[in-house]
Amino acid sequence: MEKFFKLKQNGTNVRTEIMAGITTFMTMAYILAVNPIILGGSGLDSYGIFLATALAAGIFTIAMGLFVNFPVALAPGMGLNAYFATTVVASKATGHPITPSMALAAVFVSGIIFFILTVTKVRQMLVVAVPDGLKHAITVGIGLFIAIIGLKNSGVLTISLDAFGREFPQGSYTALGGSETVIHLGDLTQPSVWLTIVGLFLIAVLMVLKVRGAILIGILLTTLIGAIPGVDAVDFGSLQGQSWIPDFSKLNFLDFNFADLLTTGLLAAIATFTFVELFDTFGTLVGTANRAGFLKNKEEGNKRIGKAMLVDSIAVSGGAMLGTSTMTAYVESTAGIAEGGRTGLTSSTTGVLFLLSLFLAPIALLVPTPATSAALIIVGVLMMQSVKEIDFSDLVIGIPAFLTIAFMPFTYNIANGISFGIVSYVLLAAVSSWFGRKKYSVHWLMWILFVLVIARYLFVGGE
């Protein structure tokens, strides 16, 4: 393992990497329960979706570890799965009947497009083209993004269904009820909310005391507290009546229908899948690489991100072949990185756990949402540290950086944050260079992205 994963070179060891991998798995294992619920609403078999989710996450996360040596996990993306079920397939109500098989074909085609963009190194150019200030802003924005995931999933805060219903498919929603705010403090009488707060402070105290494995230990302690009678956050009843042997005959393998691929509805779907995944993955990989310290050596860091993008592009089509929506790099990977994960051994460990979850699904899902939510909030704190690297006194960088940071959590979408950051930076840099005193070098790819972003929002919309 030392030779293959270059552990000493990356300042880590086997124990740290395995604990980091377990931590990453525990913070994103919720997708095993959530994805079947969301995609099941599109007409796909829920158990088949569970199998596809575990298999795709396991296979391609291990591939990320073995072929890229990168501590990032892959799984079906939240948001895009809701778009798949509630917009693409639901579009049959508007006169364009699109079946789940057609939607899976659209995801498969978007993966082919990603592969072409990666092989031609267009995606890799993004890492060079985007200014350092925006890269740090992406890291900070993702930190706030995953913190709001933790806060929302735990019930510490609630968000209006009118504003974000499609983006938050799990949990309960709070209507506006005449209030002008869309983000509200949750119901503090609920045990799950207090369990999250307890877990948050447990992890925080352990980290302040510099205890190794603080996040993982905090998750386990919170789970034990959640099992106390009266709290009842751990559902032991889920162990009963569950099959421990996977039935792969239920897998929606190669369930494609390319018959009406050129219909307006599917072309728009392919465009949306491609655009959102392009920026989502770019933001996540840059943010996690930055947090892990890989971008200190820009040449080596950019090379590693390029390889990660290749695996990611294959994973999109591979996931569709198994029967699930768009695969993407998970921001929750930063939980493992915060635990010291620096190599592919971290992601390989996470991938193996996803494959084991095929046989141990009931146990894997015993960890309650408050435990993982507390970990995500803490990771958000750690990623905020990159804000000190942004020069807000230079408004050509400061304004785009702020928009990047703000739009990610407030719209619950990484791609929106990056899009507004790119557009504002290109405009302000151009104005300053043409009419101001300071000249800025804008990479030609930034101009292309500027046009594509504008076109995307004008013609495709904000899905």
C-alpha positions in Angstrom: 0.0 0.0 0.0 2.9 2.4 0.8 4.4 1.9 -2.6 1.1 1.9 -4.6 -0.6 4.9 -2.9 2.6 6.8 -2.0 1.4 7.2 1.6 4.6 8.7 3.1 5.0 11.1 0.2 1.6 12.4 1.0 2.2 12.6 4.7 -0.3 9.9 5.8 -0.5 6.3 6.8 -2.8 3.3 6.4 -4.7 3.9 9.6 -5.5 7.5 8.8 -6.5 6.7 5.2 -8.9 3.9 6.3 -10.5 6.0 9.0 -10.9 8.8 6.5 -12.5 6.5 4.0 -14.9 5.2 6.6 -15.7 8.8 7.6 -16.5 9.8 3.9 -18.7 6.7 3.6 -20.6 7.5 6.7 -21.3 11.1 5.6 -22.6 10.1 2.2 -24.3 6.8 3.0 -27.6 8.6 3.0 -27.6 8.5 -0.8 -28.3 4.7 -0.5 -31.7 5.5 1.1 -32.5 8.8 -0.6 -31.7 8.0 -4.2 -34.2 5.1 -4.4 -36.9 7.3 -3.0 -36.3 10.1 -5.5 -35.8 8.0 -8.6 -38.5 5.6 -7.6 -40.9 8.4 -8.2 -39.9 8.3 -11.9 -41.2 4.7 -12.4 -37.9 2.9 -11.9 -37.8 0.0 -9.5 -36.7 1.3 -6.1 -34.7 -1.8 -5.1 -33.0 -1.8 -8.5 -32.0 1.8 -7.9 -30.5 0.9 -4.5 -28.4 -1.8 -6.2 -27.3 0.6 -8.9 -26.5 3.3 -6.4 -24.3 1.0 -4.2 -22.6 -0.7 -7.3 -21.9 2.5 -9.1 -20.6 4.4 -6.0 -18.5 1.4 -5.1 -17.0 0.6 -8.5 -16.2 4.1 -9.6 -15.0 5.4 -6.2 -12.5 2.5 -6.1 -11.5 3.4 -9.7 -10.9 6.9 -8.5 -8.6 5.6 -5.8 -6.7 3.0 -7.9 -6.2 5.0 -11.1 -6.0 8.6 -9.8 -4.9 8.2 -6.2 -7.4 10.9 -5.3 -9.4 10.8 -2.0 -12.7 11.7 -3.6 -15.8 9.5 -3.7 -18.4 9.3 -6.5 -22.1 8.6 -6.3 -25.4 9.7 -8.0 -25.7 13.5 -7.5 -28.4 15.1 -5.4 -30.3 17.7 -7.3 -29.7 16.0 -10.7 -31.5 12.9 -9.5 -34.5 15.2 -8.5 -34.2 16.9 -11.9 -34.2 13.4 -13.6 -37.4 12.3 -11.7 -39.5 15.5 -11.4 -38.6 17.4 -14.6 -37.3 15.1 -17.3 -39.6 12.2 -16.8 -42.4 14.4 -15.5 -42.3 16.4 -18.8 -44.7 13.8 -20.3 -47.4 15.9 -18.7 -46.5 18.7 -21.2 -47.1 16.5 -24.3 -43.5 15.1 -24.6 -43.7 11.5 -23.2 -40.3 10.7 -21.8 -39.9 7.3 -20.1 -37.2 6.5 -17.4 -35.4 4.5 -20.1 -35.2 7.6 -22.3 -34.0 9.7 -19.4 -31.3 7.1 -18.6 -30.2 7.3 -22.3 -29.9 11.0 -22.0 -27.6 10.6 -18.9 -25.6 8.1 -20.9 -25.1 10.5 -23.8 -24.1 13.3 -21.4 -21.4 11.0 -20.1 -20.1 10.4 -23.6 -19.9 14.2 -24.0 -18.0 14.5 -20.8 -15.6 11.9 -21.9 -14.9 13.7 -25.2 -14.4 17.0 -23.4 -12.0 15.3 -21.0 -10.0 13.5 -23.6 -9.6 16.7 -25.6 -8.5 18.3 -22.3 -11.2 21.0 -22.5 -12.3 20.2 -18.9 -8.7 20.2 -17.6 -8.2 23.7 -19.1 -10.8 25.0 -16.6 -8.3 24.5 -13.8 -5.8 26.7 -15.5 -8.3 29.3 -16.9 -10.1 30.1 -13.6 -8.2 32.6 -11.4 -6.9 31.5 -8.0 -9.2 33.9 -6.2 -12.2 32.2 -7.7 -10.8 28.7 -7.0 -10.6 29.6 -3.3 -14.1 31.1 -3.5 -15.3 27.8 -4.9 -13.8 26.0 -1.9 -15.5 28.4 0.5 -18.8 28.2 -1.3 -18.8 24.4 -1.2 -18.1 24.7 2.5 -21.2 26.7 3.0 -23.1 24.4 0.7 -22.3 21.3 2.6 -22.9 23.1 5.9 -26.4 24.0 4.7 -27.0 20.4 3.7 -26.1 19.3 7.2 -28.3 22.0 8.8 -31.3 21.2 6.6 -31.0 17.4 6.8 -30.9 17.6 10.5 -33.8 19.9 10.9 -31.8 22.6 12.6 -33.1 24.9 9.9 -36.0 24.5 7.5 -36.4 26.0 4.0 -39.5 27.0 2.2 -40.9 24.4 -0.2 -41.9 27.3 -2.5 -38.2 28.3 -2.8 -36.4 25.0 -2.7 -38.8 22.1 -2.8 -37.2 20.3 -5.7 -33.7 20.7 -4.3 -34.5 19.3 -0.8 -36.5 16.1 -1.6 -36.0 14.5 1.8 -37.4 15.6 5.1 -40.2 18.0 6.0 -40.7 21.5 4.7 -41.9 24.7 6.4 -44.3 26.9 4.4 -43.7 30.6 4.4 -46.9 31.3 6.3 -46.8 35.0 5.6 -43.2 35.3 6.6 -40.8 37.1 4.2 -37.9 34.8 5.0 -37.3 31.4 3.3 -34.8 30.1 5.8 -36.2 29.4 9.3 -34.8 28.0 12.5 -36.0 24.4 12.9 -38.2 23.0 15.7 -35.9 22.9 18.7 -38.3 20.6 20.5 -37.4 17.8 18.3 -34.9 15.2 19.7 -33.2 14.9 16.3 -32.3 18.6 16.3 -30.8 18.5 19.7 -28.9 15.3 18.8 -27.4 17.2 15.9 -26.3 20.1 18.1 -24.8 17.6 20.6 -23.0 15.8 17.8 -21.7 19.2 16.5 -20.2 20.1 19.9 -18.8 16.6 20.5 -16.9 16.8 17.2 -15.9 20.4 17.8 -14.5 19.6 21.3 -12.6 16.6 19.9 -11.1 18.7 17.1 -10.1 21.5 19.5 -8.3 18.8 21.6 -6.6 17.6 18.4 -8.0 14.0 18.8 -7.2 11.9 15.7 -10.3 10.7 14.0 -12.4 13.4 15.7 -15.1 13.4 13.0 -15.5 9.7 12.9 -15.4 9.3 16.7 -18.0 12.1 16.9 -20.3 10.3 14.4 -20.0 7.1 16.4 -20.7 8.8 19.8 -23.6 10.6 18.3 -25.0 7.4 17.0 -24.7 5.8 20.4 -26.5 8.7 22.0 -29.2 8.4 19.3 -29.8 4.8 20.3 -30.8 5.8 23.9 -34.5 5.1 24.6 -36.4 8.4 24.4 -34.1 9.8 21.7 -34.9 6.9 19.3 -32.9 8.4 16.4 -31.5 4.9 15.5 -34.1 2.7 13.9 -33.2 -0.8 14.9 -36.5 -2.0 13.5 -35.1 -1.5 10.0 -33.0 -4.6 10.6 -36.1 -6.9 10.7 -37.5 -8.3 7.5 -34.6 -7.0 5.4 -32.9 -9.2 2.8 -29.2 -9.5 3.3 -28.5 -11.1 -0.1 -28.8 -8.7 -3.1 -31.1 -9.7 -5.9 -29.3 -8.5 -9.0 -32.2 -9.5 -11.3 -33.9 -6.3 -10.1 -31.0 -4.2 -11.5 -32.1 -1.8 -14.4 -29.0 -2.8 -16.4 -28.7 -1.2 -19.9 -32.3 0.0 -19.6 -31.9 2.4 -22.5 -34.4 3.8 -25.1 -32.7 6.0 -27.7 -35.9 6.1 -29.9 -36.7 9.8 -29.3 -33.3 11.1 -28.3 -33.6 14.1 -30.6 -36.9 15.3 -29.2 -36.8 18.8 -27.7 -37.3 17.6 -24.2 -34.4 15.2 -24.2 -32.0 17.6 -25.9 -32.7 20.1 -23.2 -32.2 17.4 -20.6 -28.9 16.3 -22.1 -27.8 20.0 -22.1 -28.8 20.4 -18.5 -27.2 17.2 -17.3 -24.0 18.2 -19.1 -23.8 21.8 -17.9 -24.6 21.2 -14.3 -22.3 18.2 -14.0 -19.5 20.0 -15.8 -19.4 22.8 -13.2 -20.4 20.6 -10.2 -17.5 18.2 -10.7 -15.1 21.0 -11.5 -16.0 22.8 -8.3 -16.0 19.7 -6.2 -12.6 18.5 -7.5 -11.0 21.9 -7.2 -12.4 22.4 -3.7 -11.4 19.0 -2.4 -7.9 19.2 -4.1 -7.4 22.7 -2.6 -8.5 21.4 0.9 -6.1 18.5 0.6 -3.2 20.8 -0.4 -2.8 19.3 -3.9 -2.9 22.7 -5.6 0.2 23.9 -3.8 2.1 22.2 -6.6 -0.1 23.4 -9.5 1.4 21.2 -12.2 0.9 18.0 -10.2 -2.4 19.1 -8.8 -3.8 20.0 -12.2 -2.6 16.7 -13.6 -4.3 14.8 -10.9 -7.6 16.7 -11.3 -7.4 15.9 -15.0 -7.2 12.2 -14.3 -10.1 12.5 -11.8 -12.2 14.1 -14.5 -11.6 11.2 -16.8 -12.8 8.7 -14.2 -15.8 11.0 -13.5 -16.8 11.1 -17.1 -16.7 7.3 -17.4 -18.7 7.1 -14.2 -21.6 9.1 -15.6 -22.2 6.7 -18.5 -21.3 3.7 -16.3 -23.9 4.8 -13.7 -26.6 5.1 -16.4 -25.7 1.6 -17.6 -26.4 0.3 -14.1 -29.7 2.2 -13.9 -29.1 5.4 -11.9 -29.0 9.1 -12.6 -25.8 11.3 -13.1 -22.8 10.2 -11.1 -20.7 13.0 -9.7 -17.8 13.7 -7.3 -19.3 14.2 -3.8 -18.6 17.3 -1.7 -18.9 15.0 1.4 -15.5 13.7 0.5 -14.1 16.7 2.3 -15.1 15.0 5.5 -12.6 12.3 4.9 -10.0 14.8 3.7 -10.6 16.7 7.0 -9.8 13.4 8.8 -6.4 13.3 7.0 -7.2 11.4 3.9 -4.8 12.3 1.2 -4.6 9.3 -1.2 -6.6 6.8 -3.2 -6.6 4.5 -0.2 -9.3 6.8 1.3 -11.6 6.6 -1.7 -10.8 2.8 -2.2 -12.0 2.2 1.4 -15.1 4.2 0.8 -15.8 2.3 -2.4 -15.3 -1.1 -0.7 -17.8 0.0 2.0 -20.4 0.9 -0.7 -20.0 -2.6 -2.2 -20.3 -4.2 1.2 -23.5 -2.2 1.8 -25.1 -4.4 -0.9 -25.0 -7.2 1.8 -25.2 -5.0 4.9 -27.7 -2.4 3.8 -29.7 -2.4 7.0 -26.6 -1.9 9.2 -25.1 0.7 6.9 -28.2 2.8 7.3 -28.4 2.6 11.1 -26.2 5.8 11.4 -28.8 8.5 12.0 -29.0 11.7 9.9 -28.1 14.0 12.9 -24.7 12.2 13.3 -23.7 12.8 9.7 -25.2 16.3 9.6 -23.1 17.4 12.5 -20.0 16.2 10.6 -21.0 18.1 7.5 -21.4 21.3 9.4 -17.9 21.0 10.9 -16.4 20.3 7.5 -18.1 23.5 6.3 -16.2 25.3 9.0 -12.9 23.8 7.8 -13.4 24.7 4.2 -14.2 28.3 5.2 -10.5 28.7 6.1 -9.8 29.3 2.4 -11.6 32.7 2.6 -8.4 34.3 3.9 -6.7 33.6 0.5 -9.2 35.8 -1.3 -8.2 39.4 -1.9 -11.5 41.2 -1.4 -9.8 44.6 -1.6 -9.4 43.9 -5.4 -13.1 44.2 -6.4 -12.5 42.5 -9.8 -11.7 39.4 -7.8 -13.7 40.2 -4.6 -17.1 40.7 -6.2 -17.0 37.5 -8.4 -15.7 35.6 -5.4 -18.5 36.8 -3.2 -21.1 35.9 -5.8 -19.6 32.5 -6.2 -19.7 31.9 -2.4 -23.2 33.3 -2.0 -25.0 31.6 -4.9 -23.9 28.1 -4.0 -25.7 27.7 -0.6 -28.5 30.2 -1.4 -29.5 28.4 -4.6 -28.4 25.0 -3.3 -26.4 24.5 -6.5 -22.7 24.5 -7.0 -23.0 25.2 -10.7 -25.0 28.4 -10.2 -22.2 29.8 -7.9 -19.5 29.0 -10.4 -21.6 30.4 -13.3 -22.2 33.8 -11.6 -18.6 34.0 -10.6 -17.4 33.4 -14.2 -19.8 35.9 -15.7 -19.0 38.7 -13.2 -15.3 38.1 -13.4 -15.1 38.2 -17.2 -17.2 41.4 -17.3 -15.3 43.2 -14.5 -11.9 42.2 -15.8 -12.8 43.3 -19.3 -14.1 46.7 -18.0 -11.1 47.3 -15.9 -8.7 46.3 -18.7 -10.4 48.5 -21.2 -11.3 51.6 -19.2 -9.5 51.2 -15.9 -5.9 51.5 -14.7 -5.3 47.8 -14.0 -5.0 45.2 -16.7 -6.3 41.7 -16.2 -5.5 38.6 -18.3 -8.7 36.7 -19.1 -8.1 33.2 -20.5 -9.8 32.6 -23.8 -11.7 29.6 -22.3 -13.3 32.0 -19.8 -14.8 34.0 -22.7 -16.2 30.8 -24.1 -17.7 29.8 -20.7 -19.1 33.3 -20.4 -21.0 32.9 -23.6 -22.1 29.3 -22.7 -23.3 30.4 -19.2 -25.4 33.2 -20.7 -26.8 30.9 -23.4 -27.6 28.2 -20.8 -29.7 30.5 -18.6 -31.4 32.1 -21.6 -32.4 29.0 -23.5 -32.3 26.1 -21.0 -33.3 27.9 -17.8 -32.2 27.6 -14.3 -32.8 23.9 -13.7 
